[in-house]
Amino acid sequence: MSESQQPALKTVYVKLFEEAVDVIRPTSAVSLGQGKYQLLPPDNYDPEDEHWEFVPGSIVEVVRTTIDGKLILLAISLAKENFKDNDV
């Protein structure tokens, strides 16, 4: 795949469970179109340390929301099962 064909990467925020306070963490994600993204693990991802609402590799739907005055993409649900590559 040439550089011009690389997938579009965006930053998507994912809720973390089992934290003392509400936490969202940024991670890279591949834009699949139609508001769907595939979450990628960060280099330091440790599933024993961080319990993500949606694990890396998941295809999620996102919403745009504002946190602390910054517009972000927040993962809100797994993408519907009927999502196919040719739908993007």
C-alpha positions in Angstrom: 0.0 0.0 0.0 1.5 3.3 -1.0 1.5 6.3 1.3 -1.4 7.9 -0.6 -3.5 4.8 0.2 -2.8 4.7 4.0 -6.0 4.7 6.0 -7.1 7.9 7.7 -6.1 7.9 11.3 -8.0 9.9 13.9 -7.9 10.2 17.6 -10.9 8.5 19.3 -11.5 8.6 23.1 -12.6 5.4 24.9 -14.0 5.2 28.5 -12.0 3.2 31.0 -13.5 1.1 33.7 -12.3 0.3 37.2 -10.8 3.8 37.7 -11.3 5.9 40.8 -12.8 8.7 38.7 -14.4 8.9 35.3 -11.6 8.5 32.7 -11.5 8.6 28.9 -8.3 7.9 27.1 -7.2 8.8 23.6 -6.2 6.2 21.1 -5.6 6.1 17.3 -8.3 4.7 15.2 -8.8 4.0 11.5 -11.7 5.8 9.9 -13.9 3.4 8.1 -16.5 5.9 7.0 -20.1 6.4 8.1 -19.0 7.4 11.6 -17.3 4.1 12.2 -13.7 3.6 13.5 -11.5 0.6 14.2 -9.6 1.2 17.5 -5.9 0.6 17.5 -3.9 -0.2 20.6 -1.3 2.3 21.8 2.3 1.0 22.1 2.0 0.8 25.8 -1.4 -0.9 25.9 -1.7 -3.3 28.8 -5.2 -5.0 29.2 -4.3 -6.0 32.7 -3.8 -2.3 33.6 -6.5 -0.5 31.5 -10.0 -1.9 31.1 -11.4 -0.2 28.0 -15.1 0.0 27.3 -14.3 -1.2 23.8 -11.0 -3.1 23.3 -8.4 -2.4 20.6 -9.5 -3.9 17.3 -13.2 -3.2 18.0 -15.1 -1.3 15.3 -17.1 1.4 17.1 -19.5 4.2 16.4 -18.6 7.7 17.7 -20.1 11.0 18.5 -18.6 14.4 18.5 -18.6 15.9 21.9 -16.9 18.7 23.8 -14.7 17.9 26.8 -12.9 20.8 28.6 -13.6 23.0 25.7 -12.1 20.6 23.2 -14.1 18.9 20.4 -13.4 15.1 20.5 -14.6 11.9 19.0 -16.0 9.6 21.8 -16.6 5.9 21.2 -20.2 5.2 22.2 -21.1 1.7 20.9 -19.9 -1.2 18.9 -20.7 -0.9 15.2 -23.7 -2.9 14.0 -22.8 -6.4 12.9 -24.0 -5.8 9.3 -21.2 -3.3 8.7 -19.2 -4.5 5.7 -16.0 -3.2 4.1 -17.9 -2.3 0.9 -20.2 0.0 2.9 -17.5 2.6 3.5 
